[in-house]
Amino acid sequence: MSVKLTYTTALTVAEVLAANTVSAAEAQRTVTHSLLNKSAVFTGTSDVPVSKVAAFEKALVAGAGSIDLTALVGTNGAAVDGTGLKVQAIKVIADADNSAAITLADGASNGYELLGASWTIKLKAGQEIVIFGNEETPDIGGTAKVIDLTGTGTDKLQIIIVMG
């Protein structure tokens, strides 16, 4: 099995400046913001290597849950163990029908410092986030492997994690 990650982030915004001059038509008063867009392809031999992927839905149980990066669910239910790898990219989407925000954080026990120590992210229904680790995340292992989830009831997330 091989993994190839096509990573693209884009937020292109067209801003039409106010009509405060008689010498420029609207089409010439448009500024397009796109220089922060990024696109790259990664493989097992690239500078940011990728070799494993897990894509799954995670439902909370009584408002709590965790993601163990050494025991993930991959394609067709296959077990995926990220031990010795880094989280190179992760995308998390809060289900549109969730009743409250879900908080993601480094685990209280064996926490994975995806964004450094004591990180947290809250996603409300329908919100999403993409994080590109860029080979700067810690290695997954026995003491660095858990992302804790807290929220309400059986709310859920859709998650894809690419490691290498």
N, C-alpha and C positions, 0 to 999 in steps of 0.2 A: 504494500500500500504506500502511496506517496500523497503528500499534501501540498497544495499550491494555494497560497492566499493572495487574492486580488483585493487590495485595501484601497478604498476610495472614500474620502470625506469631501463634501462640497457644501458650501453655503454661498451661493452666488446671489447677489442682491443688486438690483438696478434702482438707482436713486435718481429721480428727476428733480433737478434744481429749480428753485422758484423762478417764475417768469419775471425777473427783475431787470431784464434788458430787452430792448427792442431789436437787437442785432443778432440774436441766436434763437433758432427754432427749437421746439421741444426736443426733437431728435438729437440735437447737438448739446442739449443741457442734461444729458443722461450720463451718469457716472456708474460704471459697473464694477462692483467690488468682487474680485475673484482670486486674488493672488494668494489667499490662504488655503485654497483648495489643494488637495493632495491626492495623488494616485501612484501606487507602486505595486509590484508583484514580488512575492517572497516564496522561496522553495526551501528544501532541506539544505541547500548549499549557498544560500544568499547570506548577506551580512546579518540579517535578522532571520535566522533559520526557523522553519516551521516543519513539524513532523507528525503532530497529532491534533485531532479536532474532536470536540464533543458538542453536540447540539441537542438540547433537551428542554422540556418544560418542567419547572419546579413549582410545586404547590406547597404552601405553608400548611402546617398542622397546628391547629389552635394558635395561629398567629406567629409561629416560629419555624425556623428551618436552617439548614446550612448546606453549603456546597463544599465537598471534600475533593480537592483537586487531584487526589490520589485514587479516587473511586468515582469516576464520572461515567455517564452513559453516552455512548457513541452511536453511530449509525446501526440501525437494526438491533438496538439494545446491547451492542458489544461493550464490554468493560474497557474503559480508557484510564490509564494510570499515568499521571503527569510527573511522577517522581524524577528528579534530576533535570527537568525542563523549566522553562520560564513561560509565563502567560505573555504571549506576544501581542494578542489582540483579544478583546472580549466585547460582545454586544449584549446588552440586557434590555428587554422591553417589558414594561409592566402591562399586564393584560388590561384591555380597555374596560372590562367589566369589574375590575377590582374595586372594593369598597373604600379603601384607604391607601395611603402611601406605604410602600415597602422600603425599609432601610437595609442597605447592604453595608457591611463593615468588616474589618479584619476580625477574625474569630477571637472570642475571649480565650479559647484554648487552641494552641497551635495555629494562631492567626496568620493569614497570608497578607503581607503588607503590599498589596497591589499598588497603592498610591502613597506609601509611606506608613509610618506608625499612626495608629488611631484614626484612620480614614473612615469616612462615612459618606454615603450617597443616599438620598431619598428619591424614589420614583413614584409619582402619582399615576393613577390610571391613564394608560395611553402614552406615558412618557418613555423615552428611551435614551440610552447613552452608549457611546462607543469609546473604548479606551485602547490606544495603541501603546503597547509596552516598550517597543523599540529597544529590546534587549537590556532594558534598565530595571526590570522587575526582578525580585529575588528568585532563586532556584526553589522549585517545589520540593518539599521533603517532609520528614516526620514532624518537625516543629514549625513548618511554614506551609500550611496546606488548606486552611479552613477560611471560608467567607461566611459570616453569619447573616441571617435574614430575619427581620422582625417586621410584623405588620398586623393584619387582622384576619382571623378565621382561616379560610382556605384560599385566600388570594394567591395569584400565581404570576410567574415570570417566564418569558421565553428567553433562552440563553444560548449563545454560541461562544465557545472558548477555543482559541487556536494557540497551541503551545509548541515550543521548540527550544 
